[in-house]
Amino acid sequence: MENKKILIVFTGGTISMSSDSQTSKSVISSNESDLILKIRKRFQNIELLTLVYSMKPSPSITSVDMLEIGKLIKDKIESDQIDGCVITHGTDTLEETAFFLDIFLSTRIPVVLTGSMRNFSELGYDGFSNLLSAILVSANPQSYGRGTLVVLNDEINAAVEVTKTHTVSLGTFKSMEFGPLGIVDEQEVIYYRDSSYHRQNLSPVLLTSEVEIVKVYSGSSGHLIDYLIKQPTIKGIVLEAMGRGNIPPIMVPSVIKAINRGVKVVLTSRCPMGRVRDSYGYEGGGHHLKQIGVLFAGDLSSVKARIKLMLAVNCANVNVEDYFEH
C-alpha cells in the first residue's frame, strides 16, 4: 500500500470511556493518547493525524456539532490533503452523525465512523479492533466514492443503511435489509456490494430551522403536531407512521394545518424494514396523505429522514420537495 495520511477525529463516546473507580459506571476518560500509541505501531504506510473535537457521550452530540464536524473535515481535506478520515463517536447517535456527514460532505475521500460497545476498562474492550479496522477501511482505495461508512465488529456498512439494533451486543450495527457492504479480515478490506442509494448533497451554513419527529400509534391525536407548529423555529415534522405509511384519521386535520403554515411534513414507517408508499386510499392512508402534500422518505428511518429534512429546510434556494418523494 502506498503511503496514506489519515485524520482521526475524536468526539467522545464509550470508546473514550473507562469505569469510574467508585461507581464502576462508564465515564469519559480522554484515552485518545493510549489508543493512538497502541494503534500507530500497526501501520507502516499510514500516517495518523489526530484531533480532539470533543469528549462527549453521544446523546450530548447535537446537530450543531454534526455541522461543525462536517466543516472541520472539509477544512482538513483542503488544508492537510488527507487521504481519509476516521471519526470516533458514541454509538447511541452514531448513525445520525454518519448520515448527516453523508449528505453534507461531497468529497470522494473515505469518511468512516467507529466506536465501541465496551469501555477501556472492560474485558473485551472492542475500541482497539474497531479503530484499527476503521483506519484500514479509510485508507483502502476501494473505499473511495462510497460516501460515509460505519465500521464496527469488522463489518463495513453504509451510513444510509445502518442502524443500531441491540443495546449491548458487539454486533449491534446492522444493515437489516441489505447486509453489510463488506468486511475487514485481518489486514484485508473486502467489499461484497455497493450501496444503491443516490446521494444528494446538502450543505447549509447554519442550522436555524428545527425538525421534530412524531411517532404514530393506535389512537394517536394531532395534539403534538398542533403544539409543534406554534413554535417559531419548527420548519419540518417527520411522522413515523404505521406500516406502509398510514396514520389515524384524527391526525389528518393537524397535518393539513401544518402544511398550510409552511411546515414540511415527511412520512416514514415505524417498521424497521421496507418503504413507505401511497398504497392505501382511505383517510389517513398513504395515498390520501400524498394528495394533501405530505412528502415520502422512502426507506429512511425517522431519525435519518429528520437529518435530511433538517439539512434541506436550512439550505437557501433549495426546493425541499426535490429531496423526497411527492
C-alpha positions in Angstrom: 0.0 0.0 0.0 1.3 3.5 -0.9 1.7 6.0 2.0 -1.5 7.4 3.2 -2.4 10.3 5.5 -5.4 9.5 7.7 -7.1 12.1 10.1 -8.7 10.7 13.3 -11.2 13.0 14.9 -12.2 12.1 18.5 -15.7 13.2 19.6 -16.1 11.0 22.8 -18.5 8.1 23.4 -17.8 4.7 25.0 -14.6 4.2 23.0 -13.2 7.2 25.1 -14.6 6.0 28.4 -13.4 4.0 31.4 -15.1 2.6 34.5 -15.3 5.1 37.4 -13.4 3.8 40.4 -16.2 4.4 42.9 -19.4 3.6 40.9 -18.0 1.2 38.2 -20.1 3.1 35.7 -18.7 4.3 32.3 -17.4 7.9 32.3 -15.3 9.9 29.8 -11.6 9.3 30.4 -9.9 11.0 27.4 -7.9 7.9 26.4 -7.1 9.0 22.9 -3.3 9.0 23.5 -3.3 5.4 24.7 -5.4 4.4 21.7 -3.2 6.0 19.2 0.0 4.8 20.9 -1.2 1.2 20.6 -2.7 1.6 17.1 0.1 3.6 15.4 2.7 0.7 15.6 0.3 -1.5 13.5 0.7 0.7 10.4 3.9 1.2 8.4 2.5 3.0 5.4 -0.2 5.2 7.2 0.5 8.5 8.8 -2.1 9.2 11.6 -3.1 12.8 12.3 -5.2 13.3 15.4 -7.7 15.9 16.5 -10.0 16.1 19.5 -13.2 17.8 18.6 -15.0 16.9 21.9 -15.2 14.4 24.7 -19.0 13.9 24.9 -21.3 10.9 25.4 -23.2 10.7 22.1 -26.6 11.8 23.5 -24.9 15.2 24.0 -23.9 15.4 20.3 -26.3 18.0 18.6 -27.0 18.8 15.0 -24.8 21.9 15.5 -21.9 19.5 16.5 -22.6 17.5 13.4 -22.4 20.6 11.3 -19.1 21.7 12.9 -17.6 18.3 12.5 -18.6 18.4 8.8 -17.0 21.8 8.4 -13.9 20.7 10.2 -13.4 17.7 7.9 -14.0 19.9 4.8 -11.3 22.2 6.0 -8.8 19.4 6.8 -9.3 17.8 3.4 -8.4 21.1 1.7 -5.6 22.2 4.1 -3.9 18.9 5.1 -4.6 16.9 1.9 -5.7 13.9 3.9 -6.5 10.6 2.2 -9.2 9.5 4.6 -10.9 10.4 7.9 -11.9 8.3 10.9 -14.3 9.7 13.5 -14.7 8.0 16.9 -18.2 8.5 18.2 -20.6 7.2 20.8 -22.9 4.5 19.4 -26.3 6.0 20.5 -26.3 8.7 17.8 -23.5 7.4 15.6 -25.9 6.6 12.7 -27.3 10.1 12.8 -23.9 11.8 12.6 -22.8 9.4 9.9 -25.9 10.1 7.7 -25.6 13.9 8.3 -22.0 13.8 7.0 -23.0 11.5 4.1 -25.3 14.3 2.9 -23.2 17.3 4.0 -19.9 16.2 2.5 -19.4 16.0 -1.2 -15.9 14.5 -1.1 -15.0 11.1 -2.5 -12.4 10.7 0.3 -13.5 7.9 2.7 -15.1 9.2 5.9 -15.5 6.4 8.4 -17.3 6.4 11.8 -16.5 3.9 14.5 -16.9 3.5 18.2 -17.2 0.7 20.8 -19.7 -1.0 22.9 -17.4 -1.7 25.9 -15.3 0.9 27.7 -11.5 0.9 28.1 -11.6 -0.8 31.5 -13.8 -3.7 30.5 -12.6 -7.1 29.4 -13.0 -7.5 25.7 -12.7 -3.8 25.0 -13.6 -3.5 21.3 -12.3 0.0 20.7 -8.8 -1.1 19.6 -10.1 -3.5 16.9 -12.8 -1.2 15.7 -10.4 1.8 15.4 -7.9 -0.5 13.6 -10.5 -1.7 11.1 -11.8 1.8 10.5 -8.3 3.1 9.7 -7.8 0.2 7.2 -11.1 1.0 5.5 -10.4 4.7 5.3 -7.0 4.0 3.7 -8.3 1.5 1.2 -8.6 2.7 -2.4 -11.9 0.7 -2.8 -13.5 2.9 -0.2 -13.3 6.0 -2.3 -16.6 7.4 -3.6 -18.8 5.2 -1.3 -20.0 8.0 0.9 -19.8 7.9 4.7 -19.2 4.5 6.1 -19.7 2.9 9.5 -17.2 0.2 10.7 -17.6 -1.8 13.9 -17.2 -5.5 14.6 -15.2 -5.9 11.4 -18.2 -5.1 9.3 -18.5 -2.2 6.8 -21.9 -0.6 6.4 -23.2 2.4 4.5 -24.4 5.4 6.6 -27.7 5.4 4.9 -28.5 1.8 5.6 -27.0 1.0 9.0 -28.8 1.2 12.4 -28.1 0.3 16.0 -30.1 -2.8 16.6 -29.1 -4.0 20.1 -28.4 -2.2 23.4 -25.2 -4.1 24.3 -24.2 -6.6 21.5 -20.8 -6.0 19.9 -22.6 -6.7 16.5 -25.2 -4.1 17.1 -24.8 -2.1 13.9 -26.6 -3.8 11.1 -28.0 -3.0 7.6 -31.0 -5.1 8.3 -32.5 -5.2 4.8 -29.4 -5.5 2.7 -26.5 -6.7 4.9 -23.0 -5.1 5.1 -21.1 -3.7 2.2 -18.1 -5.7 3.2 -15.8 -6.9 6.0 -12.4 -6.4 7.4 -10.5 -9.7 7.6 -7.2 -9.2 9.5 -5.5 -6.5 7.3 -7.7 -7.1 4.3 -10.6 -4.9 3.3 -13.2 -6.9 1.3 -16.3 -5.3 -0.4 -19.2 -7.5 -1.5 -21.5 -4.9 -2.9 -22.3 -1.2 -3.5 -25.0 0.8 -1.8 -27.7 1.6 -4.3 -28.7 4.9 -2.6 -28.4 8.0 -4.7 -26.6 10.6 -2.5 -28.0 14.2 -2.6 -25.6 16.8 -1.3 -27.0 19.5 1.1 -24.6 21.8 2.8 -26.2 24.6 4.9 -24.1 27.3 6.5 -26.2 27.4 9.7 -29.0 25.3 11.3 -31.6 27.8 12.4 -34.7 25.9 11.5 -35.7 22.8 13.5 -37.3 19.5 12.6 -39.1 17.2 15.1 -40.3 13.6 15.0 -43.8 12.5 15.9 -44.3 8.7 16.5 -47.7 7.4 15.3 -49.6 4.8 17.3 -53.2 3.4 17.6 -55.4 6.3 18.6 -52.7 9.0 18.4 -54.1 12.5 18.1 -52.8 15.6 16.4 -52.0 17.4 19.7 -48.3 17.2 19.4 -48.4 18.5 15.8 -50.6 21.4 16.9 -48.1 22.2 19.6 -45.0 22.0 17.4 -46.3 24.2 14.6 -46.8 27.0 17.1 -43.0 27.0 17.8 -41.4 29.7 15.6 -38.3 27.7 14.7 -40.1 24.5 13.6 -40.0 24.1 9.8 -40.4 20.4 9.5 -42.1 17.4 11.1 -41.3 13.7 10.4 -44.2 11.4 11.0 -43.1 7.9 12.0 -46.2 6.3 10.7 -47.7 2.8 10.8 -46.9 0.1 8.3 -46.7 1.2 4.7 -47.2 4.9 5.8 -50.6 5.4 7.4 -51.9 7.5 10.3 -55.2 7.6 12.2 -57.8 9.9 10.6 -57.9 12.0 13.7 -54.4 13.3 13.0 -55.2 14.5 9.4 -56.6 17.9 10.3 -53.4 18.8 12.2 -51.2 17.6 9.3 -53.2 19.8 6.9 -52.8 22.7 9.3 -49.0 22.2 9.5 -48.7 22.1 5.7 -50.8 25.2 5.3 -48.5 27.0 7.7 -45.5 26.1 5.5 -44.2 23.3 7.7 -42.8 20.4 5.7 -44.3 17.1 6.7 -42.3 13.9 5.8 -43.6 10.4 6.2 -41.6 7.3 7.4 -42.6 4.0 8.9 -42.1 2.6 12.4 -41.4 -0.7 10.7 -37.6 -1.4 10.7 -37.6 -2.5 7.1 -39.4 -1.6 3.9 -40.5 1.6 2.2 -43.5 4.0 2.7 -45.7 4.1 -0.4 -49.1 5.6 -1.3 -50.8 2.2 -1.3 -53.9 3.0 0.8 -56.6 5.4 -0.2 -58.6 5.7 3.0 -58.5 8.9 5.1 -55.0 8.9 6.7 -53.7 6.3 4.3 -50.6 6.9 2.3 -52.4 7.9 -1.0 -54.5 10.4 0.9 -51.5 11.9 2.7 -49.7 12.3 -0.6 -52.7 14.2 -2.1 -52.7 16.7 0.8 -48.9 17.4 0.4 -47.1 15.0 2.7 -43.6 14.1 1.4 -42.3 10.5 1.5 -38.9 9.4 2.8 -38.7 6.0 1.0 -36.9 3.5 3.3 -35.2 6.1 5.5 -35.8 5.7 9.3 -37.4 8.6 11.1 -34.1 9.8 12.6 -32.4 9.8 9.2 -35.4 11.4 7.5 -35.2 14.1 10.2 -31.5 14.7 9.3 -32.2 15.0 5.6 -35.2 17.3 6.1 -33.3 19.5 8.6 -30.5 20.0 6.1 -32.9 20.7 3.3 -35.0 23.3 5.2 -31.8 25.1 6.3 -30.4 25.4 2.7 -31.2 28.6 0.9 -32.7 28.4 -2.5 -33.5 24.6 -2.1 -36.8 23.1 -3.2 -37.3 20.6 -0.3 -39.7 18.5 -2.5 -36.8 17.7 -4.8 -35.2 15.6 -2.0 -38.2 13.5 -1.2 -40.9 11.6 -3.0 -44.1 13.6 -3.5 
